[in-house]
Amino acid sequence: MSPDAEHCLPSLMPIARRPETFFVRGEGAWLFDREGRRYLDWVQGWAVNCLGHAPAAIADALAGQARTLINPGPAFYNLPSLQLAERLTRHSVFDHVFFASSGAEANEGAIKLARKWGRRHKDGAYEIIGFHNAFHGRTLATMAASGKPGWDTLFAPPVPGFAKATYNDLASVEALIGPATVGIMLEPVQGEAGVIPATPEFLRGLRALCDRHDLLLIFDEVQTGCGRTGELFAYQASGVEPDIMTLGKGLGGGVPLSALLAREAVSCFEPGDQGGTYCGNPLVCAAGLAVIDTLTADGFLAATRERGRELADGLHRLSAELGLGEVRGSGLLLALELGADLGSAVVEAARDSGLLLNSPRPHCLRLMPALNTAAEEIGIGLSLLRGAIIAARQHAEPRQ
Ligand SMILES: *Cc1c(COP(=O)(O)O)cnc(C)c1O
């Protein structure tokens, strides 16, 4: 790090432990540090850069829009937000879209919409059943909706109105349903929990419970949406249609853009209920438009699914060769169980050799390459990953 950057460090709140490595440029699947070393990036800003680093489609959209109209304010219509809302409703089962800037903000909107619907149609029901180990964001309400261990006391008192069931256990959900219940909220694949997919039977069971008890089914697709799991939206692979869905991360391809989508029957916000200074600004919506048009172009997601199969196959081979654990996930949201708490050691060894990885849990890795990564890059990453796991194990052995 340069003396300049070193000098500036104490000015930042220390909210994360960061490596010394300092990135100055990105290109597709690759990041470059100050020394000009390149790293294959399988984190991509936590599944945010679905088209890789600095893609021409997004750079051109942003540059063109920046020269045309950045933000007239949320009290006026603008063309990119209208076009993006039309695309999202055309390609999904939803009728209405509200744009925001982060996944947490979109989920806050989903919670508000469900509470408003409950007040109007269900005797003031407001409670949302969520799941242990779920992740929905870092605002106070989305922290309460999340099931991250320790989060109920971190900034106590927590926002009331959230119950917690066990993921993939339908009986545990049913047991929590009462007169105050308004909906069920979940990630179709629990991302931060270590890429834990909901089973199709579980999702079908939730839909049936919601239909029987007149509850809203809310899918948080902030991580799974926008092509990450190989479909445009993960719910499409399950055949289960939620009433409300949220998007974030990949939707802006790297710029802050999220969305709350609802079916017309539950879309009950009235003017004044919901909003925000940056909501639906044309600059980020132009980026979102470039993302959705790229993802829905002929052959794009088919290629993503193919890369996903290649990566999953490679992980299975690695697991068999090195005696590791399960490979989970679909598309380019995959996890590898390491069989021991080697996650951070593998992440460090991989970084030293030029591969960026994420370990959401101490015993597993999460792989989130750019959706348009090349087959060759999957091969390069797998071979770097193999070396990193072997190095981390050798390092760990003397201490065991
Ligand atoms: C990342 C994430 C969020 C939070 O998104 P932010 O943009 O960080 O607020 C919410 N839900 C899921 C499933 C996520 O993966």
The ligand as an ORCA input file, in Angstrom:
! r2SCAN-3c Opt
* xyz 0 1
  C     -26.608     -9.210      0.359
  C     -27.980     -9.611      0.744
  C     -28.886     -8.699      1.315
  C     -28.499     -7.283      1.685
  O     -28.182     -6.518      0.579
  P     -27.457     -5.094      0.796
  O     -27.383     -4.507     -0.553
  O     -26.121     -5.401      1.412
  O     -28.308     -4.318      1.740
  C     -30.175     -9.125      1.574
  N     -30.550    -10.391      1.307
  C     -29.717    -11.297      0.771
  C     -30.215    -12.671      0.475
  C     -28.391    -10.940      0.486
  O     -27.545    -11.851     -0.022
*
